[in-house]
Each structure stands twice: as C-alpha cells, then as structure tokens.
Amino acid sequence: MHSPPHQHGAAPHQSRSVARHRAAVAELLAPLLTGGKTETLALRDALGRGLAHDIAAPLSLPPFANSQMDGFAVNSSDLPDDGAELRVVDPVPAGATPAPLERGCAAPIMTGAMIPDGADAVVPVERAIPDSFPAPGVASTVWLPATAAGTFVRAAGSDLAAGEQALAARTFLGPAQLGLLAALGIREVTVHRTVTVLLATTGDEVVEPGTPLPAGKIYDSNGTLLESALRQAGLTVVRTAIASDRPEELQALLRSHAGSVDLIVTTGGVSKGAYEVVRQAMDGQAAEFVHLAMQPGGPQGIGEFDGVPFLGFPGNPVSCLVSFEMFLRPVLSEMFGSPAPRTSLRARLAHGLTSPQHKHQVRRGSFQADGTVRLEGGESSHLMHALAGSNALVHVPAGVSALAEGDEVEVWML
C-alpha cells in the first residue's frame, strides 16, 4: 500500500467506486500471497482451504476401461442386427484382471469391473435372454441384441487423462475436490496458510453483551457479527476487547498484536466526526480514509499500521458486514481460493425499489424458490433484525435510481 497518510486538513476525497476500492484492497493484501506462506496437510484436514499450486493428474481417471453396468462384456462385431446367441465364459468381478475375451463369447461383468481385452461393449443383463447371470461353473449360452462398440463402457481417461491439470492453484477445496485428489491416489496437499486477522471494535458507547446496559449505551454486535463472518470464511481471528475512544489506547492495543497477525480490521471510528478514534489512531501511519460510492458502507479506512495491512470498516452493523462481503471476502477468495466466493444469481424483484443514482446500493433480501427476491427492511445500516431474516445481498449498481417489480437484479447468496 503506497497511499499517503490521511491529512485532516486536506480537501475531501471524491467518492471512490466499489471496483476501485476492491482493487486497492487487492493491492494492499498482495504481499500476503507473494510471501508464499503454505503448509502441507492430510486431505482430511484441508477442507475449506485454498490450493497453493496446480496439481497434475498422476494417473488417468478411470485408470482402465470399465463397465458402466452389470451385464455381459462382448465384442460388438459378434452381434449382428438381429442379435446372436453367445457362449457364456467366466464372470469378471470388480477388482479382477480378466482373461482376454474369445470371439463368440460373452463374459458376465459387474459395474466398475475391467473390460477384458477383445471386448468393446457391455450389454445390460436386463436386455439378455435369459435376463440373469448363470450360476458359476455351469456351461450356458445367452442371447444378446445388437450393440454398438463403446456402449456402457467407461473409457480409460474419459474423466481425466494422466498429466492433465486436475486442479488449478487457488481452487477452493470442498468435498468434491478432495474426493478427486483421493481418487488420484494423493494423500496430502499443499495449501495456503490461514490468514490471521486482528479484529478490534471501537467505541465508548458500546458494551459487551451480558453486562449491565447503562443509559446511552448499546451492546456490541459488530464484534460477534464480524468475527463470525471471518471465522465462517476460514480466517483465524484474534479478537480484542472493545477499544475506547482514546487514540493512544487503540494505538497501544494494535501495536501489541501487530507483530503476530497478517491483517488488522477495525470497526467504527472511520467517519468525519469529532470522536473518530480509528482515524486519530492512524495519524502518521500509511493509511487513508475515503468515502465510497456505496450504500451502506460509504466511509472506509485502508492502509498499513506499523507495516501491517489495515482495513477500517464502518461502525454500523450492516455496513460492517457489507464491507467484509464486498471487499475482504472476494479479494481473499481470488488470491487464495479460500473462502469460497459467494454464489451469484439473477433474481426478479418481488417489489420495486429506489436507489441513490450515484451509489452502488446493497440491500438485504430473501431469495425465494420461485426465483424472486423480497427486500428485508429499509436502506438503514442499523437494521440487524432485517439482516438476520435475510439470505441474500441484493445489488443495485451505480447509475440506477429505480427498479420496478419483476426487474432483474444480481443477488449474492449468504
């Protein structure tokens, strides 16, 4: 981050676009990726992590041609248009290496079993006469219909050929990805180390939940809200006690942890009021405070504190969460493959809305099974009950001042 320290007497910044601020966050955090902090884990311990390097397939999947059905392995040229009666030979169970198939013969074969040399198709047992397998060791014949070569045969490498890229670096490792690595015979995988975040909530007006609530005070929801979001995203969180509105105390608090974390995130104290403690604590640091063309979450802090990347989110709860979802989560996803990106869908509005034309508005909503989305609560950034009743963020891009019922919008599923 090369932005100059904020000058309190400077002219106000022009509103920064969402895209530009996301790019600034990516630039700020880029050294975390180039630092190359990785670790090698057993597959069972790598769930939810981001892959550090490309992985090439050490073998093909499937590694050999095998049967897609329980049936009879045949040479298709032995079956004319009107079918034929073939001699039944020894069966081929899964896991066995079969003998080559002689012409004019059919081998009972199980699903997943290796196709014998000389066979090029499988006829399902249901199409045979009789439609059952003969008892082992009993000489018999079976009538089978005409079958094209390749029918119900899984060709070697039809899923993935040896040497091809199995997974790309920065792939999010979910159950399917880990299952693929196991199918390739891989027991452990190198992943990016988890990012450690120092989370500091600020404000003399907030107190910890479960303690008495004096007049004029509110309970701190930001700490729990944002810590939960960070942890759910796979980050390691170091959470401080609520910081007071005395900048020297916040500076000491941040400095006591700065050497052991990758990133500092604060909530509150980033606007232009008289008691904006985060702005004051960052005096002399390589940090700036900007206003985004976004609602909620307009005021943001970004830079470094004692050389550690710093992001200052607004103090209103919804603004705080939206800031994380709009900037930190997608940037970490693009850089490390973890957390997984939010699923983006197109939905039809259940009712109309208005939006500040020059701002990217993010509303809370409930995505319905019929493909519509209903807004929850209003535009205000303190509506925690509306947030708790939502399963999606609804995006209204800058330049749009109104949308009607039935208009399409982008939604991110929470």
N, C-alpha and C positions, 0 to 999 in steps of 0.2 A: 504494500500500500504506500503510495507516494504522495497522497494528498497532504497539503499543508495543514498545520494546526488551525483550528477554528479561531477566528478573530472576532471577539464580541462586538467590536465597533464597526465591523465590515458591513457592506451593503447586503441585504438579504439575498439568499440564493434563489434563482429561478427554480420552479418546481422541476424535479428530476423525474424522468419517465421510469416506469416499472422495469422495462428492459435494460435501461442504462444502469439502474441501481443493481439489478441482478448481475450484470456484467462486472460491476465494481466489487460485489461480494465474491464473485468467482476469482477475480484478480487478487483480492485480499487473501483468500484461502488457498490459492495455487501453491504456495510453498509447502503446505501440508502434504500435497501429493508428490511434489518433487523431492521431498525429504525421504521418500521411499520406506516408510515405516510399515513393515509387513510382518506376518507371523504365519507359521505353518500349523494347521490344525487337522485333527481327525475329522472325517466327514460329519460325524455326529455332532461335532462342536462348531461347525461352520455355518449352521443355519442362520440366515439373515445377514450374512456378511457379504462384502464385495470382493470379487475375484481380482487378484493383483496382476495376473499375467494371462495371456492367451494360453489355451490348452488344446493341443492337437491330439486327435484320437490315436492311441497306441495300437488299436485293432479295429476291425470293421464291426459294425452292428447291422444285422446279426453277423456273427463271425463265420457262419456257414449257411448254405441254403437249407431251409427247414419248412416243415409243413404248417400251414395255417389252419388245418382242420384235422379231426380224426377221420381217416379214410383209407384209401388204397393208393400207394405210390405206383405210378405206371409210366411207361413210355407212350406218349400220345400217339405215335405212329402205329401202335398195336390196336388202336381203337378206331375203326372206320366209322362212317357216318351213321350206320345203324347199330353201332356198338359191337361188342365181342365178348366171348367167354374166355377168361384168362385163368391160368393156374395160380393158386394162392401159395406163396412161399412164406418163409419165417417172418414174423412181425418185427417192426422197428420201434422199440420204445424210446421215449425221450432220454437223452444222455448216452445212447448206444452209438457205436460206429458200425453202420450196416454193411453187409456184403453187397457187391455190385448186383444190380437187378438184371436178370437174364431176359431176353426178348420173349414175349408171350406170357409174361408173369406179372402178378400184382402182389405188392407187399403191404400188409396191414401196417398203418403208420399212425402214430399218436401226434397230437398237436405239439409243435416245437421240436419234434424229432428230426434228425438229419436226413435230407433227401439222399437216397442211395445213388451211386454212380449208375448211369444208364436210365434213370428216371427223370422226367421233366415236368410232371404234373401230378396232382393229387385229385382223386375223385372222392367226394364225401361219402361216408358209409351209408347215408340216407338214400343215395342215388343207386346203390348197388342192389343186385338180386342174387342171393338174399341180402336184406339190409342189416346185416350183422356180421361180426367177425367170427370166423370158425374157431373152434376150440384148438388150443395149441397142440401140435403134433398130429392133427387129423388132416389127411390129404383131402383137398377140396378144390373147387373152382368157384368163380364168381363172374356174373355178367355185369359189365360196366358200360355206360353210354360213351359216345364220342366226347373227347375232352381236348381242348386246345393246350398246347405247350405253355407252361407257366401258370396254369390255373391252380390257385390256392398254394402257391409256392412263394415263400419269402426269400428273395434272392440275397445272397451274401452282400453286405454293404449297402443294401437298399435303404437303410435308415441313415447310416453314416459310414463313409469309407475310411479306412486306415490312412492317417496322415492329414485328413481334413480337419479344419478347425472345429473342435467340439463346443467350446465356449470362448467368448471373447473377454478380454480384460474388462473389468468394471461391470461384469454381469452380476446381478443380484442372485445370491444362492438360496433359492427356495427348495422345496421338496423335489420338484421335477429335475432341477439342475443337479442336485446332489445324487438323485437316483441315476442320472445319466453317468456321472463320474463313477459311481459304484459299478454300473453295467460295463464300464470300460476297464474295470479292474483297479481303479485308482482308490487308494485308502486314505490319502490325506491331500490337503490343498492349501496353497499359499494365498492368504487374504490380506487386505489392508487392515492395519490395526485400527481399533475403535478410536474415534475422535473423543477426547476428553474435554468437556465443557465446564467452565466455572459459571454458575448461574447465580446472579446477585439481584434480588429485588430490593427496591428502594422506596423510601417514603416514611416520614414521621406519622402520616395519617393511617398507616396500616399496621395491624397487629396479627399475631399468629392465631389461626383457628384453635378453638378450645380454651382460650384465655378470656378473661372478662373484657367486654367491649365498652370502653369509655365513650362519653358523648363526643361526637365529631370524628370518631374513628370508624374504620371499616376493616373487615377481615381480609387478609391477603389471599386472593385467589390466584394471582399470577404465578406465584412460586409453584404451587401444585399443578396448575394448568400447563405451564411451560415445561416443568420437569417431566411431567407425564408424557408430553409430546416428544421431548428429546429422547427419553428412555424408550418409548414405543418405536422411535425411529432407529434405535440401536446404538445411541450415543451413551457414553459414560458421563454421568452428571455429578459434579461436586457442587452442592448447594450450600450457600452461606445463610446465616441468619439475616433477617431483614436489616438492610443498611439504613442508617439515619440520614437526615438531610444535611449533615455536616461533611463537606467535601474531603476534608483531611482524613476523616474516619473511613470514608469509602476508598480513598487512595490507599490507606494502610491495609484495608481489607483485601483489595485487589492485589496489592503488591505481595501480600503474604502467601498468595496462591499462584501467582503468575508463573513461577518457575516450574510448576508441575502440571500445567494444563496446556492444551492446544489452542483453546479459544475462550474468550471471555464474552458472555452475554449478560446484559443488564436489562431490567425493565423499569420504565419510568424515568423521569428526570431528563428528558431529551428535548422538551419544547422550549419556548422562549420566555417562560415565566420567571418570576423573581427567585424561585427556590428550586431551580433545575439542577439537582446535585450532580448528576452524571456529567452534564456539560461543564460544571465547575471543576469536577474532579479530573477531567481530561485536559485541563488547562496546561499548555506546554507539551502535550503529547501529540503524536502524528495522527490526529483524529479530526473529523469534521462532522458537522450536524447539518443535515439537509432536510428539505421538505419535498416529499414525493407527490406526484400527480396520482394519488391513490387514496381511496376511502374505504374502510378505515386504515390507519397506519401511516398517515402522512409524515409525521416527524420521525426521523431515523438518525442514529449515530453510527459511524463506521470509521475504522482506522486501526490504530495499534495503541496498546498501553504497555509501556516498557518492552516493546518489541513483540508482544503477543497480540494476535488478531483480536479485534474488539468489534462487537455489534451491539448497538444500543437500541432496544425496541421500546415503543411507547408503553405507557403505564396502564391504559385501559385494557381490560382482559381480552376482548375480541381483537383489538388492534395488535396485541401481543401475539396471539395465536396466528392471525393472518400474516403477520410479518414473518414468522417462522415458516409457514406453509408457502409463502410467495418467494422467499429468498433463500433461507438457510437449507431447508429440506431439498429443494430441487438442485441447488448447487452441489451439495454433498452427494446427491444421487448421481449427477453427471460425472463428478470427479472420481468417486469411489465405488459406485454401483450399489451403495447402501447409504441411506434407506431406499426401499423401492419407491419409484415415483408414484404419485397419486394417479389413479385411473381417471382419464379424461373422457367425458361423454358429451354428446349433444342431447339436449332435452328441450321440450316445449314448455314455455311458461304457463303455469296454471292461472295466472292473472298478470295484468300489466304492471309496469314499474316505471319510475323516473330515476334519472341518474345525473350527477353533475357532468356536463358535457366534456370538460377538460380533464376529468379524472377517470382512472380505472377503478370502478366500484366492485367490491367483493361483498356479496350478500350471503347470509346463511339460508339454507334451504333444505327441504325434504324431497328427495328424488323418489318418485312413485313407480310402481310396477308397470303402469301404462305409458311410461316414458315422459311424463310431465314432472315438473319441479315446482313445488309450492314454497314461497318465501316464508321464513320464520322470523317474526319480529321486524323491527324497522331498521333504519340505517345506523342507529346509535351504536357506539362501540362498548357500551357497558352491559348489554343485554345478555347476561350469562344464561338465563333460562332458555332464551331462544337458541343460543348456541348449543346447549345441552340437548335440545329437541331436534337438532339438525343432523343430517348425514352427508351433506354436500356443501361445497362453496360454489356460489353462482357468480360468474364473471360477466361484467358489463364493461367492455373496453372503452377507453377514452374516445371521444368523438360521438358517442351515443348518448342522447339525452332522454330517450323514452323508448320503451318496448311495449308491445301490446300482448294480450293473452294469445297464446299459440305461437308467438315468435320463438325462434331457436336461440339458445344460449349455450355456452360452454360451462360444464359443471365438473368439479373435481370431487370425487368420492372420498369422504373422510373415513 
